[in-house]
Each structure stands twice: as C-alpha cells, then as structure tokens.
Amino acid sequence: MSLDQYKAPPRPELFDFHGVPMVNFFTDNWDNIQNFQARPDDILIAAYPKAGTTWASYILDLLYFGKDQADNLPTSPRLIKTHFPVQFVPKSFWEQNCRMVYVARNAKDNMVSYFHFDRMNLAQPEPGDWSNFFQRFMEGKVVFGSWYDHVNDWWKKKESYPKIHYMFYEDMIEDTGREIDKLCSFLGLSPSAEDKMKVTGGVQFDNMKKDDMANYSTNPVMDFKISPFMRKGKVGDWKNHFTVAQSEQFDEDYKKKMKDATLQFRTKV
C-alpha cells in the first residue's frame, strides 16, 4: 500500500507510563510484552530511537544469516530489537542470561535524527518545529523518554549484567570493521576475512539506504516526501540545525545532567 492510498490515523499523544513518556502503540499489549518468553540464545538489540538500532540489527543479520536467505532462515538465534529503557525489558531476558547489544549516539546528532524521524513517521506524536522539538528533547518529553536516562541506565546495567555489549555510533562510523571485530568477539563469532569484508561493505550507509529490507520505504506510515527513514548517517549533522544559542544552552544542560556519568560521547569524528 502506498502512502497516497493510506489514510493515517491521528498522530498519537504522549502520556506518562511508569515514569516514561510513551504512546499507546507500545503499551496496549503490555502484559503480553512483559510475559514474553526469551530463549537463552536470543540476542536483544537495544538503543534509544534513531541511535543506530537498524544499523546494528543489519550487521547482526549479515553476521548470522548472510544476505538473501529470507526463505530458509534458521529459527535461532532470534535477533530481537527494542527501544525500551532498561527497566522495561521483560524479565525473561535477564533470567535466560541473554546477550544484549546496546547502541548509543551522541545526544546532539540523536536529537536531529529523532526530529526528522518524528516529522516523517505519522505514527509518532506531532514534533512541531525544530525549536519546539529541541526543547522537548532536552526535557525528555519524547517517546521512550529522556536520552540521558536511557543511555546512562543501560550503561550502569553493565556493572551487574556483563552480557551487555555497549557500542557507540561514532565508533562505528569511524571504523566499522574494528567495531564488527569487537562485536564478533562478544558474540563468539569467527567470520572469515572474506565474510567480514562482505559484512563491512554491506552495512555501509549508502548500501543500506538502497535496501528495502532496511530503509522502511514500504512502510505506509512513513512519509518519504517529508524525509527518508535513513537520512545522512553522519556524525556532526547537528551543526546544520543548532543555532549558536541552542548549542550553548544544550551544552550547559548536558553538563548538569551528565556530571556524575562515566559515559563519554563524541560530537565529531
């Protein structure tokens, strides 16, 4: 169904759900979600929205299953993607000692990417203009809540749950092959040099952007006339959106909220 044929329902409203701003789409089936039965070999791929979830998922798809194997995929491991803050993850993932891959992206670029995503995704709340979204993002009044809480709470969880591999979007941009090596080490995978080269090439942004299985171009709730789902895939695009005053305001707020954090982010590579 094309977007021209699709009549989208009204954009949803945010509401407080156990202390996190959410929309009904992610909470209406909550009991079933929380009762989900994970398997020991499941791999959970988690990230704040627009932080690199699709990229990490694509890397894992190619590492485990290769390209063009949709008709005969094995039933395990299951690669399960989520934007949940760590406290929302169903308990069976922890009980089954599942491996988890978390991707984090610097807040400024993450904000810009999220803004354009909310503009084009008709199933998301109305973002308003850039100035309005800028303020709401800083206050954590977006779906899945505060970026600060999300990245820090997952980071802290590593201390008590070592089966979390924490990746940074900026590191993946800087040297994709190096980060794939680290991921393979965490997962216990040993791809051949040829296979690793295929994966590294296949997950480059321009290649993924052309792949209908990755770019969401067939999803009728996403209006590509407003913005593509995969826009630029770069570090530093925030400079094209933030005014000097906004950047200074953000930096001041960031210092306060991250003063006790051990996480370090880069806004350029």
C-alpha positions in Angstrom: 0.0 0.0 0.0 1.4 3.4 -1.0 1.3 6.4 1.3 -1.1 8.0 -1.2 -3.6 5.2 -0.6 -3.0 5.0 3.2 -5.2 7.1 5.5 -3.2 7.6 8.7 -5.0 7.8 12.0 -4.5 11.0 14.0 -1.0 11.3 15.4 -0.9 9.9 19.0 -0.4 11.8 22.2 2.3 11.2 24.7 1.3 10.0 28.2 3.2 9.0 31.3 3.7 5.3 31.5 5.6 4.1 34.7 7.5 7.4 34.6 8.4 7.3 30.9 6.6 9.2 28.1 5.1 6.7 25.7 2.3 6.2 23.1 -0.4 3.6 23.2 1.1 1.6 20.3 4.0 0.4 22.6 1.9 -0.1 25.7 -1.5 -1.5 24.7 -0.2 -5.1 24.8 1.9 -4.6 27.9 1.1 -7.8 29.8 2.0 -10.0 26.8 5.2 -8.0 26.3 6.3 -8.4 29.9 5.4 -12.2 29.8 7.5 -12.7 26.6 9.5 -15.9 27.0 13.1 -15.3 25.9 15.4 -18.2 24.9 19.0 -18.5 26.1 20.4 -17.8 22.6 18.2 -14.8 21.9 20.1 -11.6 21.2 18.5 -8.3 22.2 19.5 -5.3 20.2 18.6 -2.1 22.2 19.0 1.6 21.6 17.4 4.9 22.1 15.3 5.8 18.9 17.5 6.9 16.0 20.7 5.9 17.7 21.8 3.2 15.3 19.4 0.3 16.0 18.7 -0.5 12.4 22.5 -0.4 11.6 23.3 -2.8 14.5 20.4 -5.1 13.5 21.6 -5.2 9.9 25.2 -6.1 11.0 23.9 -8.9 13.1 21.6 -10.1 10.4 24.5 -10.4 8.0 26.9 -11.9 10.5 24.4 -14.7 11.4 22.4 -15.2 8.3 24.1 -13.5 5.4 22.2 -11.8 2.6 19.4 -13.3 0.5 18.4 -16.1 2.9 15.0 -14.9 3.9 13.3 -18.1 2.7 15.4 -20.5 4.8 16.3 -18.6 7.9 17.0 -20.7 11.0 14.8 -20.3 14.0 17.6 -19.3 16.2 19.3 -17.2 17.4 16.4 -14.8 17.3 17.5 -11.2 16.9 15.1 -9.0 18.8 15.1 -5.2 18.5 13.8 -2.8 21.1 13.9 0.9 22.2 12.9 0.1 25.7 14.6 1.7 28.6 16.4 -1.0 30.6 13.7 -1.2 33.3 11.1 -2.2 30.7 13.0 -5.2 29.3 10.9 -8.4 30.0 12.4 -10.3 33.0 12.9 -13.5 31.0 15.8 -11.9 29.1 17.6 -11.5 32.3 16.6 -14.9 33.7 17.7 -16.6 30.5 21.1 -14.8 30.6 20.6 -13.4 27.1 23.3 -11.5 25.3 22.4 -7.9 24.6 23.9 -5.3 22.2 23.2 -1.6 23.1 24.0 1.2 20.7 24.4 4.8 21.9 24.7 8.0 19.9 25.8 11.5 20.9 22.8 13.5 22.1 23.0 16.3 19.6 23.0 14.2 16.5 20.5 11.8 18.1 18.1 14.8 18.6 18.4 15.9 15.0 17.8 12.4 13.6 14.8 11.9 16.0 13.3 15.2 14.9 13.3 14.2 11.2 12.0 10.8 12.1 9.1 12.3 14.0 8.3 14.6 11.1 8.0 11.7 8.6 6.6 8.9 10.8 2.8 9.5 11.1 2.6 7.0 14.0 4.7 9.4 16.1 3.5 12.4 18.1 3.5 15.7 16.1 7.0 17.1 16.6 6.3 20.7 15.9 9.1 22.9 14.6 12.7 22.4 15.4 12.7 24.9 18.3 9.8 23.1 19.9 11.3 19.7 19.4 14.7 20.9 20.7 13.1 21.9 24.0 11.0 18.8 24.4 14.0 16.5 23.7 16.0 18.3 26.4 13.2 17.8 28.8 12.8 14.1 27.8 9.2 14.7 26.6 9.5 12.3 23.6 8.6 8.7 23.0 10.8 6.4 25.2 11.7 9.4 27.4 14.9 11.0 28.3 18.0 10.3 26.2 20.1 10.9 29.4 18.2 8.2 31.4 18.2 5.8 28.5 21.9 5.8 27.8 23.0 6.0 31.4 20.7 3.4 32.8 21.8 0.8 30.2 25.5 1.8 30.8 25.1 1.2 34.6 23.3 -2.1 34.0 26.6 -3.4 32.5 28.1 -3.4 36.0 25.7 -6.0 37.3 25.0 -7.8 34.0 28.2 -8.3 31.9 26.4 -9.8 28.9 25.8 -6.3 27.5 28.0 -5.1 24.7 27.8 -1.3 24.6 28.6 0.2 21.2 28.9 3.9 20.1 27.5 5.1 16.8 30.5 7.4 16.4 33.0 4.5 16.8 31.0 2.5 14.2 31.3 5.5 11.8 35.0 5.9 12.5 36.0 2.3 11.9 33.1 -0.1 11.1 35.4 -3.1 10.7 37.0 -2.6 14.1 33.6 -2.4 15.8 32.4 -5.5 14.0 35.5 -7.3 15.3 34.6 -6.3 18.8 31.0 -7.4 18.3 32.2 -10.8 17.0 34.4 -11.3 20.0 31.5 -10.6 22.3 29.2 -13.0 20.4 31.9 -15.7 20.0 31.8 -15.5 16.2 34.8 -16.0 13.9 33.9 -15.0 10.4 36.4 -15.5 7.6 38.3 -12.4 6.3 36.1 -12.7 3.2 32.9 -12.8 5.1 33.9 -10.0 7.3 34.7 -7.9 4.3 31.3 -8.6 2.8 29.6 -7.6 6.0 31.6 -4.5 6.4 30.9 -3.4 2.9 27.2 -4.4 3.0 26.5 -2.3 6.1 27.9 0.9 4.7 25.2 3.6 4.9 24.7 4.1 1.1 24.2 0.3 0.6 21.7 0.0 3.5 19.8 3.1 2.2 19.1 1.2 -1.1 17.9 -1.9 0.7 14.1 -2.1 1.1 14.6 -4.5 3.9 16.5 -1.8 5.9 15.2 1.5 4.7 11.5 1.1 5.7 10.4 2.5 2.3 7.5 0.1 2.1 6.0 1.2 5.4 2.9 3.3 4.7 3.1 5.3 8.0 6.4 6.8 6.9 6.2 9.8 4.5 9.4 9.8 2.5 8.3 13.0 0.8 9.0 14.7 4.2 12.2 12.9 5.0 13.7 9.4 4.3 14.0 7.0 7.2 17.7 6.8 6.6 18.8 10.4 6.1 22.5 11.0 6.3 24.2 8.5 8.6 26.9 11.0 9.7 28.4 12.5 12.8 28.1 16.3 13.2 24.9 17.0 11.3 23.7 18.8 14.4 25.8 21.8 13.3 23.3 22.2 10.4 20.4 22.5 12.9 21.5 24.0 16.2 21.8 27.8 16.4 24.8 29.0 18.4 22.4 29.9 21.3 20.8 26.5 21.2 24.2 24.7 21.2 25.3 26.8 24.2 22.0 26.1 26.0 22.3 22.4 25.3 25.9 22.2 26.4 25.1 23.8 29.7 22.1 21.5 30.3 24.2 18.5 29.2 27.0 19.3 31.8 24.4 19.3 34.6 22.7 16.1 33.6 25.9 14.2 32.8 28.1 15.5 35.7 28.1 12.2 37.5 28.1 9.9 34.4 31.1 7.9 33.4 29.9 7.8 29.8 31.9 9.8 27.2 30.5 10.8 23.8 32.0 12.5 20.8 30.2 15.0 18.6 32.7 14.8 15.8 34.9 12.1 14.3 
